[in-house]
Amino acid sequence: MERLSATDLAALPMRVAVGQMSELTDEQLAFAVQVGVSDIQLNTPNLPGDARWEFEDLKALRQRAESAGLRLITLENVPIRFYDKIMTGQEGREIQLEDMIATVRNIGRAGIPILGYHFMPNGVWRTSFETRVRGGAVSNEFRYEKVKDAPLTHGREISAEQMWSNYDWYLERILPVCEEAGVHLALHPDDPPVPTLGGIARLFCNFDGFKRALETHNSPMHGLDFCNGCWSEMLGGEGVLDAIEYFGSRGRILYVHLRDVHGCADDFEECFIDEGQSDVKAVVRKLREVGFNGFILDDHVPRLVNDTPYGHRGRAYAIGYIRGLLDATG
């Protein structure tokens, strides 16, 4: 595989990728090849560095993927410690900004075209990771009632106004660096998409938040990691299609997490891809209609009987299902 230019990236077809692992082991590379994909996404890759990632480490990661005939297409998320002070507006954010600038430049220099990001200083929340779904498969759930009175995660409350100020400060400074480095930024929804958790406001829990982010920081290098599950929690099935129409027709969807749920943002469980409340067949058709040409990822999957910690069985089921959807709608 050769390094991708922006033109090359735009010329690729809609396709399936393997991801949500932190290392490129021989087993993970073999799995990706065996299920017939060309692209790899890594989530919070296990790389050296307490505050930034270095070029040689990133280059070696890309070359490792290429050694198996695969593209390292996306790094999703840097460790929260890389930019927690940026997200919360604390003293020391300028130092973190310099490290993030260096990291983005190194990602671009290493030939990795997309960096997925979120703006959740207290991370993803679930109230159970042992929820039984179809046939006894193991999934997860979120019940807001169980955490609505949770202690403050950062010792103080941070309002939506403060969080927007912190977000704008960061994007105003990092997005020009992305443009120079040739790195696309892909924004993931808050997960779960509720207004506040642990005293910290969540900005990306509704349509207006994403619209504001992309209009305020309007750049061809800025788009969405469209998490179908989070959008399903926010808007329900029909709302997902409306969001794809709006953002996809404007070329702002960079890649897709294709999973689904039963329920809404404050009360849901994640389920199999073929039984959620959004019509994933309609989702893929809508993506084709708006000209989406990025990759689709299985994201979270229920663990099947005798599955591995990574969920190879559940992921193989979901990836095969997505490949079938692409064939059926192509």
ZIPEUR-V175480 format. One record per run of one state. SS is the DSSP state (alpha for helix, beta for strand, coil for the rest). FROM is the first residue (numbers start at 1). TO is the last residue. If there is no record, write none. Layout:
ss->SS from->FROM to->TO
ss->SS from->FROM to->TO
//
This chain:
ss->coil from->1 to->5
ss->alpha from->6 to->11
ss->coil from->12 to->14
ss->beta from->15 to->21
ss->coil from->22 to->25
ss->alpha from->26 to->34
ss->coil from->35 to->38
ss->beta from->39 to->43
ss->coil from->44 to->54
ss->alpha from->55 to->67
ss->coil from->68 to->70
ss->beta from->71 to->76
ss->coil from->77 to->79
ss->alpha from->80 to->82
ss->coil from->83 to->83
ss->alpha from->84 to->88
ss->coil from->89 to->92
ss->alpha from->93 to->109
ss->coil from->110 to->113
ss->beta from->114 to->117
ss->coil from->118 to->127
ss->beta from->128 to->132
ss->coil from->133 to->133
ss->alpha from->134 to->136
ss->coil from->137 to->137
ss->beta from->138 to->143
ss->alpha from->144 to->146
ss->coil from->147 to->157
ss->beta from->158 to->158
ss->coil from->159 to->159
ss->alpha from->160 to->181
ss->coil from->182 to->183
ss->beta from->184 to->187
ss->coil from->188 to->195
ss->beta from->196 to->197
ss->coil from->198 to->199
ss->beta from->200 to->201
ss->coil from->202 to->206
ss->alpha from->207 to->216
ss->coil from->217 to->221
ss->beta from->222 to->227
ss->alpha from->228 to->248
ss->coil from->249 to->252
ss->beta from->253 to->257
ss->coil from->258 to->259
ss->beta from->260 to->264
ss->coil from->265 to->266
ss->beta from->267 to->271
ss->coil from->272 to->279
ss->alpha from->280 to->289
ss->coil from->290 to->294
ss->beta from->295 to->297
ss->coil from->298 to->302
ss->beta from->303 to->303
ss->coil from->304 to->311
ss->alpha from->312 to->329
ss->coil from->330 to->330
//
